[in-house]
Amino acid sequence: MTSTPQTWILELVQKMDKAVVADGDATRCQQVMEALSESIGEGSCVLDPALLRPVDSGYGRRLLHHDPAGAYSIVLMIWDSGQGTPLHDHSGMWCVEGVCQGRITVSNYDRLPNLDSGCDLFDFELKEVMEAGVGEAGRLIPPFDYHTIHNGGSELAATIHVYGGEVLKCNTFLPQEGGGYQLEVRQLCYND
């Protein structure tokens, strides 16, 4: 039996309800990652085509579910060709991300000590670059959650993000001409 978009989201929510009750972020994220991979693996992600529309002004964010108790949220992100994020974190919140359509590149960074003790500039070191395709998922647990996401391909990509709450702002780090990164708190919103 083929699932409808509403049924698929309901089944995903039921899996997340069970996965997020684990003790500790590491165990919780592992369970969420396994449940998410199972839900999106081998092209089994069933979404309404209207949710997959790209956004001209940047990547799209669409809320699929917000847990009434505030334990987690599920957000669909749409990445048109060439779209991506600046270097950012999730303001202290864990996250599990999985690809349900297309391919993305995730670059993870370590934060280094500030460039100068009297300076507001941050410094980062690129640790790894991962290419992820349909069914692949990863986790970000603070304080190791500095990363970028980019769709370098020619096709649309879509990712599901499960956060340990609702992310309405994040810390972005913008490269400066003389070196280092300037912190900018960015307010986030949903499209549509």
Secondary structure, DSSP 8 states (H G I E B T S, - for coil): ----HHHHHHHHHHHHHHHTTSSSHHHHHHHHHHHHHHHHGGGT----GGGG---TTS-EEEEEEE-TTSS-EEEEEEE-TT-B--EE--TT--EEEEEEES-EEEEEEEEE--SSTT--EEEEEEEEEEEE-TT-EEEEBTTB-EEEEE--SSS-EEEEEEESS---EEEEEEE-TTSSEEEEEEE-----
